[in-house]
Amino acid sequence: MVAGCGSAVVVGPRGRPRPLDPRPLSDTDLAMSTEADVALIRAALERFNETGEPAWELYAPDVTFKTRGDLGDSEVFRGHEGLGRALGAFKDVWGESMSFELVEVLGTAQPLIAVLRVALRGAKSGVELKVEEAWAIWLRDGKIARMEQYGDRQQALEAAGIDAAGVEPLPSDVAELVRFGYEWVNREREPPPNWHPEGEYINSREDPDHGAHQGIDAIRRQHQSWFEAYPDLRVEPVEIRTHGEKIFVWTHFAGHGADSGAPMEMELAHVVTMQHGLVRRMEEFFDRAEALRVAGLEE
């Protein structure tokens, strides 16, 4: 994601973009569960904090980004190319110092209002700055489709036509991020974007192909082997418990054999190790008690 303290910071080098298309996104296109929405926003922020680049797979190809208008003329950037130009211009001023903290998410329908705490340091001056902003975010088909940047939550709520009275912040915790990961795998058939680029997936000892799969490409191949064997496979988190950077997830696998059509169901544990909000390691255990011990938990 991209942030700034005014449009003067993020004006791209190729001139002014076209005005924002006022055509509203349909309710059908934008339908998602609230938990998945919050987890997607968190995943986008965490990926940027880790790599300094947007998680492009989380942004619609025609995404629009509208900058703040309270410090100058608002600008609109379109598509991945436009978002990249906005980020590049911002880095000219702030270098690689930018990081985000998700404070809370307001609302239960489109748009959601993400309240962000942004930490910055001038590329040349070294001056440090911390600001709070609020972004109105619209989602479509599990991706970020539109973002509008505001100086505070009240401005964002008013611009989005949301009555601030009675609006409660939505939960935004690591358990939601874990659920988001399983939903992504079931839908996209590949590792979710909240994996660390050098993450590691370890099969259970009972698996004939037991071993460590290092890096996203290896994890992707391992996941593909599941879906080749069980094309309709779904993995659901039944129970999630956290202990520091360790997360215990009791999961339910269900599907049908690709050749035989025979049903398959099983339960096993995943012990997840997080690093800076990203999955660094995931290990399988058929023994629930052992998995709990590895996660530093008890039954």
CORFENWO-V982579 format. One record per residue. N is the residue number from 1. SS is DSSP state (~ for helix, > for strand, _ for the rest). D_LAST is the distance of its C-alpha to the last C-alpha in whole Angstrom. Layout:
N_SS_D_LAST, N_SS_D_LAST
This chain:
1___39, 2___42, 3___43, 4___46, 5___48, 6___51, 7_~_53, 8_~_55, 9_~_52, 10_~_51, 11___55, 12___55, 13___58, 14___59, 15___60, 16___59, 17___57, 18___58, 19___57, 20___54, 21___54, 22___53, 23___52, 24___49, 25___46, 26___46, 27_~_43, 28_~_42, 29_~_42, 30_~_40, 31___37, 32___33, 33___30, 34_~_30, 35_~_26, 36_~_28, 37_~_31, 38_~_29, 39_~_27, 40_~_30, 41_~_32, 42_~_29, 43_~_29, 44_~_33, 45_~_33, 46_~_31, 47_~_33, 48_~_36, 49_~_34, 50_~_33, 51_~_37, 52___39, 53___40, 54___39, 55___37, 56_~_39, 57_~_38, 58_~_36, 59_>_40, 60_>_42, 61_>_45, 62_>_47, 63_>_45, 64_>_47, 65_>_47, 66_>_49, 67___49, 68___49, 69___53, 70___53, 71___54, 72___57, 73___57, 74___54, 75___54, 76_>_52, 77_>_51, 78_>_50, 79_~_48, 80_~_46, 81_~_50, 82_~_50, 83_~_47, 84_~_47, 85_~_51, 86_~_49, 87_~_47, 88_~_49, 89_~_52, 90_~_49, 91_~_48, 92_~_52, 93_~_51, 94_~_48, 95___47, 96___44, 97___42, 98___41, 99_>_37, 100_>_35, 101_>_33, 102_>_32, 103_>_32, 104_>_31, 105_>_32, 106_>_35, 107___36, 108___34, 109___37, 110___39, 111___40, 112_>_37, 113_>_38, 114_>_36, 115_>_36, 116_>_36, 117_>_37, 118_>_39, 119_>_40, 120_>_43, 121_>_45, 122___49, 123___50, 124___53, 125___53, 126___50, 127___49, 128_>_46, 129_>_45, 130_>_42, 131_>_42, 132_>_40, 133_>_41, 134_>_40, 135_>_41, 136_>_41, 137_>_40, 138_>_40, 139_>_38, 140_>_40, 141___38, 142___35, 143_>_37, 144_>_39, 145_>_42, 146_>_44, 147_>_43, 148_>_45, 149_>_45, 150_>_46, 151___46, 152___44, 153_~_41, 154_~_44, 155_~_47, 156_~_44, 157_~_43, 158_~_47, 159_~_48, 160___45, 161___47, 162___44, 163___44, 164___42, 165___42, 166___38, 167___37, 168___33, 169_>_31, 170_>_29, 171___25, 172___25, 173___22, 174_~_20, 175_~_18, 176_~_22, 177_~_23, 178_~_20, 179_~_21, 180_~_25, 181_~_24, 182_~_23, 183_~_26, 184_~_28, 185_~_28, 186_~_28, 187_~_31, 188_~_33, 189___32, 190___31, 191___29, 192___29, 193___31, 194___28, 195_>_27, 196_>_29, 197_>_32, 198_>_31, 199_>_27, 200_>_26, 201_>_24, 202_>_23, 203___23, 204___20, 205___22, 206___22, 207___24, 208___28, 209___29, 210___26, 211___27, 212_>_27, 213_>_29, 214_>_30, 215___32, 216_~_32, 217_~_35, 218_~_33, 219_~_29, 220_~_32, 221_~_33, 222_~_30, 223_~_29, 224_~_32, 225_~_32, 226_~_29, 227_~_32, 228_~_34, 229_~_33, 230___31, 231___33, 232___32, 233___28, 234_>_26, 235_>_22, 236_>_20, 237_>_17, 238_>_15, 239_>_12, 240_>_12, 241_>_11, 242_>_13, 243_>_13, 244___17, 245___18, 246_>_15, 247_>_14, 248_>_11, 249_>_13, 250_>_12, 251_>_16, 252_>_18, 253_>_21, 254_>_25, 255_>_28, 256_>_31, 257___33, 258___36, 259___38, 260___37, 261___36, 262___33, 263_>_30, 264_>_27, 265_>_23, 266_>_20, 267_>_16, 268_>_15, 269_>_13, 270_>_15, 271_>_14, 272_>_17, 273_>_19, 274_>_21, 275_>_25, 276___27, 277___25, 278_>_26, 279_>_24, 280_>_24, 281_>_22, 282_>_20, 283_>_18, 284_>_17, 285_>_15, 286___15, 287___12, 288_~_9, 289_~_7, 290_~_10, 291_~_10, 292_~_7, 293_~_9, 294_~_12, 295___11, 296___10, 297___7, 298___4, 299___0
